[in-house]
Amino acid sequence: MHLSVKPEADDDQHEKTRRQLLAAAGEVFAEVGFRQATVREICQRAGANVAAVNYHFGDKEGLYAEVLREAQRQAFARYPLLAGAGPHSPPADKLRAFIRSFLLRALDSAPTAWFGKMMLREMIEPTGALDSLLKERMRPMADQLRGVVAELLGCSREDYHHCRRVVARLFPEQPLDVGAVEPLADHIARFSLAAMKHLTEPETARRRSRALSRTRR
């Protein structure tokens, strides 16, 4: 009985093609979004045959889901949620670290920085890949942020309201309809008024004055 063994060179070539498709697809999806992207354009950039997408990923949806998964893996490896802050850091330091990492992921200009751009598009035009992304990454992020804010406020975790389609998936227990308007309006008003009150405190005003003086020198 003769068993054919797949040459190692073929495995290397298949993996190379797969990586090229992911890189090219990341660029295209980040530029034009899932719906406007075409398999032909992706394959042209990757230098691959159009059949390669079906071979490696099944279809465009499968390719998109894998690009999003790879993009988030790279983004969070590069910028962890609380980079620079430890579990025993003051909650204010944790909050700043969370915000800093979030902004770095969203605004990263590295050649492979697809995650931020793709996520911004997902917020506006969700795809079928959103549910798995929410479970794997966004829900843990939201839970961690809620924990940090709860530490700051010294209370139980608060609900957050951002991007209705995403929030509906993140927090299915949170009603987002006309009946939610009053508590949501109260929440936003309290948040805004607290921020404005802080800005009018004497010490804050003095700090702003000193900062302005330094910039004018």
C-alpha positions as CSV (number, residue, x, y, z in Angstrom):
1,M,0.0,0.0,0.0
2,H,1.4,3.3,-1.1
3,L,0.7,6.5,1.0
4,S,1.3,9.8,-0.8
5,V,2.9,12.3,1.4
6,K,2.1,16.0,0.8
7,P,5.4,17.8,0.2
8,E,6.4,20.2,2.9
9,A,7.0,22.9,0.2
10,D,3.3,22.7,-0.7
11,D,2.3,23.3,3.0
12,D,4.7,26.3,3.1
13,Q,3.2,27.7,-0.1
14,H,-0.4,27.2,1.1
15,E,0.4,29.0,4.4
16,K,2.2,31.8,2.5
17,T,-0.9,32.3,0.3
18,R,-3.2,32.2,3.3
19,R,-1.1,35.0,5.0
20,Q,-1.0,37.1,1.9
21,L,-4.8,36.8,1.5
22,L,-5.3,37.9,5.1
23,A,-3.0,40.9,4.7
24,A,-4.6,42.0,1.4
25,A,-8.1,41.4,2.8
26,G,-7.3,43.4,5.9
27,E,-6.3,46.4,3.8
28,V,-9.3,46.2,1.5
29,F,-11.9,45.6,4.3
30,A,-10.4,48.5,6.3
31,E,-10.5,50.8,3.3
32,V,-14.0,50.1,1.9
33,G,-15.8,47.8,4.3
34,F,-17.1,44.3,4.0
35,R,-20.0,45.0,1.6
36,Q,-17.9,47.0,-0.9
37,A,-14.9,44.7,-0.9
38,T,-14.6,42.2,-3.7
39,V,-12.8,38.9,-3.7
40,R,-11.2,39.8,-7.1
41,E,-9.6,43.0,-5.6
42,I,-8.3,41.1,-2.6
43,C,-6.8,38.3,-4.7
44,Q,-5.2,40.8,-7.0
45,R,-3.5,42.5,-4.1
46,A,-2.5,39.1,-2.7
47,G,-1.2,37.9,-6.0
48,A,-3.4,34.8,-5.7
49,N,-6.0,33.0,-7.8
50,V,-9.6,34.0,-7.1
51,A,-10.3,30.4,-6.1
52,A,-7.8,30.7,-3.2
53,V,-10.4,32.5,-1.0
54,N,-12.8,29.6,-1.2
55,Y,-10.0,27.1,-0.7
56,H,-8.6,28.7,2.5
57,F,-11.7,30.4,4.0
58,G,-14.8,29.1,2.3
59,D,-16.1,32.4,1.1
60,K,-15.8,36.2,1.6
61,E,-17.7,36.0,4.9
62,G,-15.3,33.4,6.2
63,L,-12.3,35.5,5.1
64,Y,-13.7,38.6,6.7
65,A,-14.3,36.7,10.0
66,E,-10.7,35.4,10.0
67,V,-9.3,38.8,9.2
68,L,-11.2,40.4,12.0
69,R,-10.1,37.6,14.4
70,E,-6.4,38.0,13.3
71,A,-6.7,41.8,13.4
72,Q,-8.0,41.8,17.0
73,R,-5.3,39.3,18.1
74,Q,-2.6,41.6,16.8
75,A,-4.2,44.7,18.2
76,F,-4.6,43.3,21.7
77,A,-1.2,41.7,21.7
78,R,0.3,45.1,20.8
79,Y,-1.9,47.2,23.1
80,P,-3.3,45.1,26.0
81,L,-6.5,46.4,27.8
82,L,-4.7,47.9,30.8
83,A,-1.2,48.3,29.5
84,G,1.0,50.0,32.1
85,A,-1.5,49.5,34.9
86,G,-1.5,46.5,37.3
87,P,-4.4,44.9,39.2
88,H,-3.5,46.9,42.3
89,S,-3.1,50.2,40.5
90,P,-5.4,53.1,41.5
91,P,-8.7,52.9,39.5
92,A,-8.0,56.3,37.9
93,D,-4.7,54.9,36.5
94,K,-6.6,51.9,35.2
95,L,-9.2,54.1,33.5
96,R,-6.5,56.1,31.7
97,A,-4.6,52.9,30.7
98,F,-7.9,51.5,29.3
99,I,-8.6,54.7,27.3
100,R,-5.0,55.0,26.1
101,S,-5.0,51.4,24.8
102,F,-8.4,51.8,23.2
103,L,-7.2,54.9,21.3
104,L,-4.0,53.3,20.3
105,R,-5.9,50.3,18.8
106,A,-8.3,52.6,17.0
107,L,-5.7,55.1,15.7
108,D,-2.7,52.9,15.1
109,S,-1.1,53.7,11.8
110,A,1.0,50.6,11.5
111,P,0.6,48.7,8.1
112,T,-1.4,46.0,9.8
113,A,-3.6,48.3,11.9
114,W,-6.9,47.0,10.5
115,F,-8.7,46.4,13.7
116,G,-9.6,50.0,14.7
117,K,-10.9,50.8,11.2
118,M,-12.8,47.6,10.8
119,M,-14.4,48.0,14.3
120,L,-15.5,51.5,13.4
121,R,-17.2,50.1,10.4
122,E,-18.8,47.3,12.4
123,M,-20.3,49.8,14.8
124,I,-22.1,51.5,11.8
125,E,-22.8,48.5,9.6
126,P,-22.6,45.3,11.6
127,T,-21.9,42.0,9.8
128,G,-22.5,38.4,10.7
129,A,-19.0,38.4,12.4
130,L,-20.1,40.8,15.1
131,D,-21.7,38.3,17.4
132,S,-18.5,36.2,17.8
133,L,-16.4,39.3,18.2
134,L,-18.7,40.5,20.9
135,K,-18.4,37.3,22.8
136,E,-14.7,36.9,22.3
137,R,-13.5,40.4,22.9
138,M,-16.0,43.2,23.3
139,R,-18.0,41.8,26.2
140,P,-14.8,41.1,28.2
141,M,-13.7,44.7,27.4
142,A,-17.0,46.1,28.5
143,D,-17.0,44.1,31.7
144,Q,-13.5,45.3,32.6
145,L,-14.4,48.9,31.9
146,R,-17.5,48.6,34.0
147,G,-15.4,47.2,36.8
148,V,-12.9,50.1,36.6
149,V,-15.7,52.7,36.7
150,A,-17.4,50.9,39.6
151,E,-14.1,51.1,41.5
152,L,-13.9,54.9,40.8
153,L,-17.5,55.5,41.9
154,G,-17.4,53.1,44.8
155,C,-20.7,51.4,43.7
156,S,-22.0,48.5,41.7
157,R,-21.3,48.3,38.0
158,E,-23.1,50.8,35.8
159,D,-24.7,50.2,32.4
160,Y,-23.2,52.0,29.4
161,H,-24.9,53.3,26.3
162,H,-23.0,53.4,23.0
163,C,-23.8,52.3,19.5
164,R,-27.3,50.9,19.8
165,R,-26.9,47.9,17.6
166,V,-23.8,46.8,19.4
167,V,-25.2,47.6,22.9
168,A,-28.3,45.5,22.1
169,R,-26.0,42.5,21.7
170,L,-23.6,43.3,24.5
171,F,-26.4,43.9,27.0
172,P,-29.6,42.2,25.9
173,E,-31.1,42.8,29.3
174,Q,-30.9,46.6,28.7
175,P,-34.1,47.9,27.0
176,L,-33.3,50.3,24.1
177,D,-36.7,51.6,23.1
178,V,-39.0,54.6,23.8
179,G,-39.5,53.4,27.3
180,A,-35.7,53.7,27.9
181,V,-35.6,57.4,27.0
182,E,-36.2,58.8,30.4
183,P,-33.6,56.8,32.4
184,L,-31.1,57.1,29.5
185,A,-31.6,60.9,29.4
186,D,-31.1,61.0,33.2
187,H,-27.9,59.0,32.8
188,I,-26.5,61.2,30.1
189,A,-27.5,64.4,32.0
190,R,-25.9,63.2,35.3
191,F,-22.7,62.2,33.5
192,S,-22.5,65.5,31.6
193,L,-23.3,67.7,34.6
194,A,-20.8,65.9,36.8
195,A,-18.1,66.6,34.1
196,M,-19.1,70.3,33.8
197,K,-19.2,70.7,37.6
198,H,-15.7,69.3,37.8
199,L,-14.5,71.8,35.2
200,T,-15.8,74.7,37.2
201,E,-14.1,73.7,40.5
202,P,-11.5,76.3,41.6
203,E,-8.6,73.9,41.5
204,T,-9.5,72.7,38.0
205,A,-9.8,76.3,36.9
206,R,-6.4,77.1,38.3
207,R,-4.8,74.2,36.5
208,R,-6.4,75.2,33.2
209,S,-5.1,78.8,33.8
210,R,-1.6,77.5,34.4
211,A,-1.7,75.3,31.4
212,L,-2.9,78.2,29.2
213,S,-0.1,80.4,30.5
214,R,2.5,77.8,29.6
215,T,1.2,77.4,26.1
216,R,1.4,81.2,25.5
217,R,5.0,81.4,26.5
